[in-house]
């Protein structure tokens, strides 16, 4: 959320500011506002939605950030699975070699 907008001093229009100018019905917490997922998909039918319906320039940035976040989550999950597999293989190998024959 635009700090200047929160103070009532932002001179930029909603479409010109790189930060959100949420309506009063939107819940703002710690300078952040939640975007309406339905709005991003073009299908919000709520009359007084408590979530931000971002203007096009912010919508594009949210979509990019969302894709990047999804890629990071998938990469982290794959790395975790690989580490677990490695640990299980090592545990199995150490249990085999711990008993002398």
C-alpha positions, 0 to 999 in steps of 0.5 A: 500500500502506498504510504503517501496514499495512507497519509492522504498525500499521494499526488499520483493517480491510482493507475500512475502509482506503483503502489496500491491505493485500496478503497476503505472497505479493503483491510490493510494490515502493516502496510499490506493489502490482500489482492482479490483472487477472483478479481485477478481471474476476472470473476469477482461478484462481491458488492463490497469486496474486502480485498483489493481489486488491483489496477492493470499495472499492479495486476500484471506485477502480481501475476509475475510475482505469483508465477515466480513464487510458484517456481520457487516453491516447486524448486524447494520441494524438489530439492527437499525430496532429493535431500530426503532420498539421499538421507534415506539411501545413506541411512540404509547403506550405514545400517548394512555396513554396521554389522561385521560378517 
